């Protein structure tokens, strides 16, 4: 017998994170679940001018350039970064709309938004 059948608890009025939104965010969090990708995103986001060349990222890792490119591709597919080819090099920048969505989702989950409005 579940708690709801026994009348112990009322059903929750709404889920703070809809099923579709959870699936979408899971893709983004999955991309961030790798330490290399998390470091790459951090390095890109910390640039004063907002973008960084792949040639600046590669030396920070003991990985080959194709491996770094693969990780950057996964960050692009997750919508975390955009890229632009300039001649031989590719430049990356963070997509603020995605990071803002992540911030908002985490605030909802932790209740920070509700606490701030009460």
Secondary structure, DSSP 8 states (H G I E B T S, - for coil): --TTTTTSS---S--SS-HHHHHHHHHHHHHHTSHHHHHHHHHHHT-TTS-EEHHHHHTTSSS-HHHHHHHHHHHHHTTSEEEEEETTEEEEEE-HHHHHHHHHHHHHHHTHHHHHH-
